[in-house]
Amino acid sequence: MTTEIGVVYYRIKPNTDELEATWYASHLQQKKTGSGIAKGDTSNGYPGAYTVTYFSPDGNKPVIFVLNIKKSGSIYELSWSKEEHVLFVGVGIETSDGLVAGWRPVDINS
């Protein structure tokens, strides 16, 4: 069984309550990144709840999730949900100009 993994990089857009996202998932056949935009409250930095829309590398097929980011020390804990069901979880660290996180699907059998 192959486990899907991915990476996402968020940057706070200046003068907005939005995060710009660049992402990649291991299931993609093309080795190209997708994009996204998360809308929420960035007044306290990255932690918070967002509505995030991701676009495939070709710019199509938008997918919408509720993104929750929590800070625990210097580590960020992320979860992506639909209809109150967590589908993906990840951990991240803040860089000089953004937040980078690895993620994986939640094992629904556990």
Backbone as CSV, one residue per row, in Angstrom:
resi,resn,N_x,N_y,N_z,CA_x,CA_y,CA_z,C_x,C_y,C_z
1,MET,0.845,-1.185,0.000,0.000,0.000,0.000,0.887,1.244,0.000
2,THR,0.635,2.142,-0.914,1.377,3.387,-1.003,0.619,4.480,-0.267
3,THR,1.324,5.202,0.578,0.712,6.301,1.310,0.996,7.603,0.586
4,GLU,-0.040,8.361,0.358,0.129,9.672,-0.253,0.730,10.615,0.777
5,ILE,1.677,11.425,0.333,2.237,12.481,1.167,2.287,13.750,0.340
6,GLY,2.409,14.868,1.013,2.473,16.123,0.286,3.164,17.198,1.094
7,VAL,3.359,18.313,0.448,3.978,19.473,1.074,3.211,20.715,0.635
8,VAL,3.125,21.688,1.537,2.461,22.948,1.212,3.269,24.086,1.814
9,TYR,3.290,25.197,1.114,4.008,26.392,1.555,3.026,27.555,1.532
10,TYR,2.825,28.191,2.690,1.906,29.325,2.801,2.684,30.612,3.033
11,ARG,2.193,31.698,2.446,2.713,33.044,2.668,1.534,33.961,2.937
12,ILE,1.666,34.830,3.942,0.614,35.808,4.213,0.679,36.892,3.150
13,LYS,-0.450,37.138,2.486,-0.517,38.224,1.505,-0.587,39.545,2.266
14,PRO,0.302,40.486,1.952,0.300,41.770,2.662,-1.046,42.490,2.556
15,ASN,-1.442,43.112,3.656,-2.656,43.932,3.723,-3.936,43.163,3.418
16,THR,-3.934,41.858,3.662,-5.139,41.043,3.457,-5.252,40.050,4.604
17,ASP,-6.337,39.346,4.652,-6.506,38.210,5.562,-6.458,36.926,4.750
18,GLU,-5.447,36.820,3.899,-5.323,35.668,3.010,-3.921,35.078,3.060
19,LEU,-3.882,33.773,2.856,-2.626,33.060,2.686,-2.553,32.579,1.246
20,GLU,-1.417,32.783,0.604,-1.167,32.191,-0.712,-0.542,30.824,-0.477
21,ALA,-0.957,29.842,-1.240,-0.446,28.480,-1.062,0.196,27.971,-2.343
22,THR,1.282,27.236,-2.172,1.898,26.442,-3.225,1.986,25.032,-2.660
23,TRP,1.506,24.042,-3.401,1.444,22.688,-2.855,1.851,21.647,-3.882
24,TYR,2.168,20.453,-3.361,2.464,19.303,-4.204,2.012,18.045,-3.465
25,ALA,1.491,17.078,-4.208,1.077,15.787,-3.650,1.739,14.663,-4.432
26,SER,2.119,13.605,-3.737,2.865,12.515,-4.364,2.067,11.764,-5.427
27,HIS,0.733,11.875,-5.425,-0.071,11.156,-6.421,-0.070,11.832,-7.794
28,LEU,0.413,13.059,-7.867,0.390,13.783,-9.142,1.378,13.166,-10.123
29,GLN,0.914,12.917,-11.341,1.794,12.355,-12.351,2.765,13.404,-12.871
30,GLN,2.278,14.633,-13.033,3.157,15.718,-13.449,3.911,16.217,-12.233
31,LYS,5.167,16.483,-12.368,5.966,17.010,-11.261,5.881,18.528,-11.275
32,LYS,4.654,19.024,-11.054,4.385,20.458,-11.027,3.584,20.777,-9.779
33,THR,3.736,22.002,-9.289,3.012,22.421,-8.095,1.663,23.028,-8.440
34,GLY,0.747,22.932,-7.478,-0.543,23.590,-7.577,-0.520,24.869,-6.750
35,SER,-1.615,25.601,-6.791,-1.707,26.863,-6.050,-2.954,26.843,-5.178
36,GLY,-3.099,27.867,-4.365,-4.284,27.971,-3.535,-4.356,29.308,-2.840
37,ILE,-5.521,29.575,-2.269,-5.735,30.792,-1.491,-6.581,30.419,-0.275
38,ALA,-6.117,30.834,0.896,-6.832,30.575,2.147,-7.320,31.899,2.706
39,LYS,-8.595,31.950,3.073,-9.186,33.183,3.602,-9.566,32.973,5.060
40,GLY,-9.098,33.890,5.905,-9.363,33.824,7.337,-8.790,35.065,8.003
41,ASP,-8.441,34.968,9.268,-7.892,36.088,10.031,-6.395,35.884,10.221
42,THR,-5.576,36.724,9.605,-4.124,36.613,9.725,-3.540,37.625,10.709
43,SER,-4.389,38.276,11.511,-3.891,39.307,12.427,-2.935,38.744,13.481
44,ASN,-3.025,37.449,13.775,-2.112,36.797,14.723,-1.133,35.876,14.012
45,GLY,-0.861,36.149,12.750,0.029,35.287,11.983,-0.728,34.117,11.381
46,TYR,-0.099,32.954,11.376,-0.677,31.788,10.703,-1.766,31.050,11.477
47,PRO,-1.697,30.977,12.819,-2.734,30.209,13.522,-4.139,30.739,13.249
48,GLY,-5.088,29.807,13.123,-6.474,30.197,12.911,-7.201,29.225,12.013
49,ALA,-8.441,29.577,11.701,-9.293,28.777,10.819,-9.440,29.512,9.495
50,TYR,-9.333,28.774,8.407,-9.390,29.346,7.064,-10.295,28.501,6.178
51,THR,-10.861,29.130,5.179,-11.471,28.416,4.062,-10.448,28.476,2.944
52,VAL,-9.967,27.320,2.529,-8.888,27.281,1.546,-9.376,26.606,0.269
53,THR,-9.047,27.218,-0.853,-9.347,26.666,-2.173,-8.026,26.350,-2.851
54,TYR,-7.844,25.087,-3.222,-6.633,24.658,-3.914,-6.966,24.401,-5.380
55,PHE,-6.000,24.703,-6.235,-6.139,24.479,-7.670,-5.058,23.509,-8.126
56,SER,-5.413,22.636,-9.064,-4.462,21.676,-9.617,-3.354,22.427,-10.361
57,PRO,-2.251,21.740,-10.693,-1.158,22.419,-11.393,-1.574,23.116,-12.689
58,ASP,-2.615,22.626,-13.358,-3.066,23.285,-14.585,-4.063,24.409,-14.302
59,GLY,-4.333,24.678,-13.013,-5.219,25.779,-12.634,-6.686,25.409,-12.548
60,ASN,-7.017,24.172,-12.840,-8.408,23.711,-12.823,-8.700,22.900,-11.570
61,LYS,-9.859,22.304,-11.536,-10.286,21.375,-10.490,-10.129,21.952,-9.086
62,PRO,-10.784,23.060,-8.774,-10.663,23.600,-7.415,-11.268,22.657,-6.379
63,VAL,-10.594,22.567,-5.243,-11.047,21.765,-4.113,-11.037,22.673,-2.889
64,ILE,-12.114,22.646,-2.104,-12.247,23.536,-0.950,-12.219,22.723,0.341
65,PHE,-11.435,23.197,1.316,-11.332,22.588,2.640,-11.450,23.665,3.704
66,VAL,-11.743,23.242,4.920,-11.553,24.087,6.096,-10.170,23.732,6.629
67,LEU,-9.307,24.721,6.711,-7.937,24.550,7.189,-7.832,25.123,8.591
68,ASN,-7.358,24.320,9.526,-7.099,24.787,10.887,-5.608,24.696,11.155
69,ILE,-5.045,25.804,11.626,-3.623,25.860,11.957,-3.494,26.232,13.428
70,LYS,-2.785,25.384,14.180,-2.525,25.643,15.599,-1.022,25.675,15.813
71,LYS,-0.574,26.577,16.686,0.850,26.656,17.001,1.098,26.003,18.349
72,SER,2.109,25.140,18.404,2.500,24.462,19.633,4.015,24.599,19.759
73,GLY,4.462,25.590,20.539,5.891,25.898,20.589,6.315,26.474,19.256
74,SER,7.351,25.907,18.664,7.795,26.384,17.350,7.220,25.551,16.207
75,ILE,6.351,24.593,16.537,5.756,23.701,15.540,4.304,24.096,15.288
76,TYR,3.884,23.963,14.044,2.491,24.204,13.671,1.825,22.866,13.374
77,GLU,0.604,22.705,13.868,-0.201,21.518,13.587,-1.331,21.942,12.667
78,LEU,-1.493,21.247,11.553,-2.484,21.607,10.550,-3.458,20.462,10.337
79,SER,-4.704,20.816,10.029,-5.693,19.814,9.629,-6.582,20.408,8.546
80,TRP,-6.989,19.548,7.616,-7.853,19.937,6.507,-9.119,19.100,6.602
81,SER,-10.274,19.764,6.627,-11.556,19.086,6.843,-12.562,19.433,5.760
82,LYS,-13.530,18.539,5.616,-14.728,18.773,4.810,-15.894,18.246,5.617
83,GLU,-16.939,19.060,5.733,-18.143,18.661,6.468,-17.793,18.108,7.851
84,GLU,-16.890,18.789,8.537,-16.465,18.467,9.906,-15.718,17.146,10.039
85,HIS,-15.278,16.558,8.934,-14.476,15.339,8.964,-13.052,15.693,8.560
86,VAL,-12.098,15.421,9.450,-10.695,15.691,9.140,-10.221,14.662,8.123
87,LEU,-9.714,15.149,6.997,-9.254,14.275,5.919,-7.739,14.201,5.819
88,PHE,-7.049,15.287,6.213,-5.589,15.350,6.137,-5.054,16.020,7.392
89,VAL,-3.859,15.613,7.816,-3.176,16.254,8.933,-1.734,16.512,8.525
90,GLY,-1.133,17.510,9.174,0.247,17.824,8.864,0.925,18.583,9.980
91,VAL,2.240,18.720,9.840,3.040,19.515,10.762,3.915,20.445,9.945
92,GLY,4.208,21.611,10.540,4.991,22.579,9.801,5.873,23.423,10.689
93,ILE,6.734,24.189,10.024,7.597,25.153,10.695,7.550,26.465,9.925
94,GLU,7.752,27.541,10.674,7.766,28.860,10.049,9.168,29.138,9.519
95,THR,9.228,29.719,8.331,10.492,30.135,7.737,10.557,31.661,7.787
96,SER,11.593,32.232,7.215,11.729,33.691,7.239,10.621,34.395,6.468
97,ASP,9.986,33.704,5.534,8.942,34.363,4.742,7.689,33.520,4.531
98,GLY,7.503,32.462,5.334,6.312,31.651,5.149,6.213,30.521,6.152
99,LEU,5.291,29.630,5.881,5.057,28.437,6.693,5.089,27.244,5.751
100,VAL,5.947,26.279,6.038,6.041,25.081,5.210,5.598,23.887,6.046
101,ALA,4.807,23.001,5.431,4.275,21.853,6.167,4.214,20.622,5.278
102,GLY,4.476,19.487,5.881,4.231,18.205,5.245,2.867,17.703,5.692
103,TRP,2.220,16.906,4.861,0.887,16.414,5.213,0.676,15.002,4.683
104,ARG,-0.348,14.365,5.258,-0.744,13.020,4.830,-2.234,12.847,5.079
105,PRO,-2.857,11.891,4.400,-4.271,11.611,4.670,-4.436,10.988,6.052
106,VAL,-5.599,11.179,6.637,-5.944,10.526,7.895,-6.341,9.094,7.573
107,ASP,-5.843,8.151,8.341,-6.205,6.750,8.163,-7.589,6.537,8.759
108,ILE,-8.586,6.412,7.903,-9.963,6.298,8.389,-10.250,4.936,9.008
109,ASN,-9.327,3.984,8.868,-9.523,2.651,9.434,-8.991,2.521,10.854
110,SER,-8.349,3.571,11.368,-7.789,3.457,12.721,-8.686,4.105,13.739
